[in-house]
Amino acid sequence: MIHSLIRFKNKHPFLSVMAIGMILRFISVVFSGGYTSFDDHFAVVELAQYWVWDIHNLSSFPPNIVSEAVQANGFFYSGFHFVFFHLFQFVGIYDPLWKLVLVRLFHAGISLFVISFGYRIGSLITTKETAYRIALLLAVYWFMPFLSVRVMAEMAGLPFLLYGTLIIVRQEQIRLGQQPGYHKTSFVVAGFLLGLAFSVHYPILIFILGLALALLIAGNTRGLASAGLGFLAPFLLVEGFADWLIWRRPFYHQTHFFSYIIDHAHSYTGDSWYYFASDLLILLLPPLSLMLLWGLLRNWKKNFLLFLPVFLFMTVYLILPYNSHRPLIAMLPFIIVLGMAGWQEYAETLNFWNKHPFIRKVVWGFIWGMNMLLLLTVTPLYPNKASVEAMKYLKNFPENKLLIVEANQPENDIVVPVFFSGKQIEYIAINTQNGMNQVPAHTFKMQEDIFVLFKGASSLDMRVDSMKTVFPDLQLEAKFTPGLIERFFHRAIGSHHRVEIFLYRNISSQP
């Protein structure tokens, strides 16, 4: 059996990589439930499900979610999930867990194109052997399977972005080499794909502008014009016409996106740009990250068509006030492609590297060892497990329509994943700034069955006693704890999103 697998791998290296990538992503599909952050759940999943519940009012937003933050993500991606969820219910799939399993399976499927297109771009700029290594990294880099199944616009837009870029790179090589096969219509197709990528994830526009600038510098103005025409089609149809149908205002979401970026430019600023750069190097695992960085910079002139958009994107998101980590995820495949191609070419000329194969084996052994350790840990990770399990528990109480959420934190944006309860639940968020004073007293008298969800164990007894001034018959119903890996991250970085959940119920309302 093992010998057969080895023979297959030697005969079909690319298919072997694709099979490994598919298996790893399927593991994440099955075991990696939950969600990682606001953007990949509340701004997409919760919004799409809310529209399914209120299908005649697509211009509305969940009452507990700030509408500006949701609008900043664009309609196309959220709207796609709305169609998905609506089709699921049409065929009789109502369970939220099964819905997200199918959604993760879909994302896992399209993520295989990232491996394929990365390999094909690599084949254009370097040797087939190096392109194979690029595909292998895209398949098994420790974060790739986990991120590939998440509901993240940054990842979902990558197949369109990579394919459009692949077409342009290939056509440019044909043009410059005066080879047969150059077609102006190919640039139209590439522009169309880039337009779809933009509609999925707006920040990708910076990369697209960098690609356009590189074409302009290369002197291919006709190809640039053709790509621009292709870009206009999804831009006008998705961003213009769809927004006009729903809000009677074309480009409604784009306007809110840029307004949100300007208004909240300094909201995400916590560290200087070099801290974000160092985080990126750590994410890519040193010393491999340093090797990729050197390869990226070393061949900047040779691969200028790819280098310029990546460099422009990284510069904007590392230096401007809006220096969030999230948009940088979309650049990771390009960093891997360019970095690996440049490093392998450099390594072939490095006498010390070639004369000491033992050191080379030790370095790569360390890299793959660390990668495998993280890969096996992160691939099946179940993020925000406690919050998800608490909402799943509420499925047992279909009559309950009100939830009180108490969090021992000052932030106003306290959200819970209502989607996993499988029903519309109104929840009132209480924080340390406002307390119970923000809740109208008559709200509770109209409810027969009330649950109170406490986030975090800090000062829990005192917080429960405070809540009992309104609900004197509160009793602990269930406790939900994060997974082992989540608890480790909580201790390491102190994130309040990965905390224990205590679900209390007003016993006077129990049957």
C-alpha positions, -999 to +999 in steps of 0.1 A: +000+000+000+027+024+010+048+015-020+018+021-043+013+056-028+050+064-033+048+053-069+017+074-075+033+104-058+064+100-081+044+096-112+017+122-104+033+148-080+007+175-086-023+152-082-007+139-050-005+174-036-041+181-046-052+149-028-033+158+003-048+193+003-083+179-002-079+155+027-067+182+051-095+205+041-121+178+045-108+173+081-114+210+087-148+208+071-158+180+095-141+190+128-135+228+126-169+242+134-175+276+150-161+308+137-130+329+142-141+366+142-169+391+135-161+393+098-163+356+090-196+350+109-217+380+119-211+400+088-218+371+065-235+341+081-257+359+106-267+385+080-276+359+054-297+338+078-314+370+090-324+377+054-338+342+051-359+348+082-370+381+068-368+375+031-391+405+022-367+430+038-332+425+023-323+461+031-324+454+069-297+442+092-297+421+124-307+445+153-278+436+175-251+441+149-239+475+139-251+480+103-220+500+092-197+471+100-219+447+081-222+470+051-184+473+049-182+437+037-202+441+006-234+425-006-221+399-031-205+375-006-233+378+020-259+376-008-244+344-021-248+328+014-283+341+015-291+322-017-272+291-003-292+291+030-325+297+011-318+267-012-309+246+018-343+253+035-360+247+001-347+212+001-355+206+038-321+214+054-329+235+085-302+224+109-277+253+112-248+228+118-255+210+085-258+243+067-223+254+078-208+219+071-220+223+035-208+259+034-174+248+046-174+220+021-180+245-007-152+268+005-129+238+007-137+229-029-130+263-043-098+266-022-084+237-043-083+262-072-059+283-051-034+254-051-039+248-088-036+284-099-007+290-076+010+260-092+003+273-127+016+308-119+047+292-104+052+271-136+053+304-156+080+321-135+101+292-123+109+255-129+083+227-126+100+213-096+098+246-077+062+250-089+055+217-073+070+229-040+048+260-042+017+238-047+028+217-017+031+248+005-003+261-006-018+227+003-002+220+036+011+253+051-002+251+086-028+278+083-041+270+048-065+241+054-081+259+084-084+293+067-096+277+034-129+264+050-137+296+069-164+320+057-138+346+049-141+370+020-103+373+019-100+336+011-132+333-010-120+359-035-086+342-040-097+318-068-109+347-089-079+369-081-054+341-088-070+330-121-073+366-134-036+372-125-026+339-141-042+349-174-025+383-174+009+369-165+006+342-192-005+367-219+022+391-210+049+364-214+034+355-248+034+391-259+069+399-248+082+367-263+063+373-295+048+338-293+016+325-308-015+325-286-018+361-276-055+372-274-068+406-263-100+389-253-081+370-226-075+403-209-113+409-209-118+375-192-090+384-167-106+417-159-140+400-154-124+376-129-106+405-111-140+423-109-156+393-093-127+391-068-132+428-060-169+422-054-161+395-030-135+415-011-132+452-016-096+457-003-083+435-032-088+467-053-053+478-042-038+447-057-058+451-089-046+487-092-010+476-087-015+450-115-029+477-138+000+500-130+025+471-138+008+466-172+010+503-179+047+504-170+052+474-193+036+494-221+006+471-227-020+498-227-043+478-250-043+448-227-049+472-198-079+488-216-093+453-224-089+442-187-106+474-177-136+466-199-139+432-184-137+446-149-166+469-155-190+441-162-192+426-127-186+461-112-217+475-128-238+444-125-230+433-090-221+466-073-243+489-093-274+471-105-279+447-075-275+476-050-300+496-070-325+468-069-323+464-031-316+499-018-325+520-049-290+534-047-262+520-070-228+513-053-245+516-019-222+491-002-190+505-017-199+540-005-204+526+030-172+506+028-150+536+021-169+557+046-164+531+072-127+528+064-123+566+067-144+569+099-127+540+116-092+544+102-076+547+136-099+522+154-077+493+144-044+509+152-027+492+181+009+487+170+033+502+145+037+488+111+068+468+119+049+449+146+024+438+119+053+429+096+069+408+123+036+391+130+034+382+093+070+367+094+060+347+125+028+335+107+049+322+078+073+304+102+109+315+104+133+307+089+110+299+060+094+333+062+128+350+059+137+327+029+104+337+012+109+374+019+144+372+004+132+354-026+103+379-030+127+409-029+155+393-049+135+387-080+114+419-079+126+431-113+123+397-130+087+392-117+078+428-116+042+422-130+035+402-098+058+420-074+044+455-078+007+447-068+019+426-039+043+453-027+017+480-032-009+461-012+015+453+016+027+488+018-008+503+021-020+479+048+012+480+068+017+518+068-018+534+066-037+538+098-061+510+089-035+484+096-057+453+102-042+419+098-071+404+080-067+419+044-031+406+044-044+371+042-052+376+005-015+382-002-002+350+014-005+328-018+014+354-038+041+357-012+045+319-013+046+318-051+071+347-055+091+339-024+096+303-032+105+309-068+131+335-059+145+315-030+150+283-051+168+302-078+190+319-051+197+286-033+210+270-065+238+297-066+246+296-029+278+276-025+275+271+012+239+258+009+249+233-018+282+222-002+265+214+032+235+192+024+233+181+060+226+217+071+200+221+043+183+189+055+183+201+091+168+235+082+141+220+061+135+193+086+129+219+113+106+238+090+085+208+081+085+196+117+071+229+130+047+231+102+033+196+108+029+203+145+009+234+139-010+218+110-022+189+131-031+213+159-049+240+139-066+220+111-093+205+133-095+236+156-130+245+168-129+283+174-154+300+198-167+266+208-183+278+241-204+304+224-215+281+196-224+252+220-244+276+242-265+287+212-269+250+201-283+243+236-310+269+231-324+248+202-339+226+230-362+255+239-381+265+208-404+288+227-376+310+240-373+342+220-353+364+244-318+361+257-299+384+281-262+385+274-240+398+302-203+403+295-178+415+320-162+439+295-167+476+286-172+471+249-205+479+233-203+454+205-213+423+224-225+397+200-236+360+202-240+336+173-278+334+172-275+314+139-266+282+158-298+283+178-318+277+146-343+304+154-348+341+157-337+352+192-338+388+204-309+393+228-301+423+250-264+429+256-254+443+289-218+455+296-200+470+325-206+505+313-244+505+311-254+476+333-291+468+338-301+504+335-302+502+297-329+475+298-366+485+300-382+467+330-414+459+311-394+438+285-391+409+309-426+408+322-438+398+287-415+368+286-423+334+301-389+318+296-358+339+300-321+328+298-291+348+309-258+341+293-227+352+312-195+355+292-164+348+313-159+335+349-143+367+362-164+380+392-192+357+382-209+354+416-211+392+419-225+395+384-251+368+390-261+385+423-265+417+404-287+400+378-308+384+405-320+419+414-341+416+383-344+378+381-344+365+417-349+328+406-319+324+384-303+290+384-273+276+365-286+257+335-254+247+317-217+256+315-197+256+282-159+257+280-136+264+251-116+236+236-081+227+248-063+247+221-086+277+226-078+277+263-041+277+254-045+307+231-066+324+258-039+321+283-012+331+258-029+362+243-057+369+269-085+372+243-119+377+259-136+360+230-123+326+241-139+324+275-162+301+294-199+306+290-224+302+318-261+298+309-286+306+336-323+301+335-351+318+354-364+287+373-398+304+381-406+300+344-396+263+341-424+238+336 
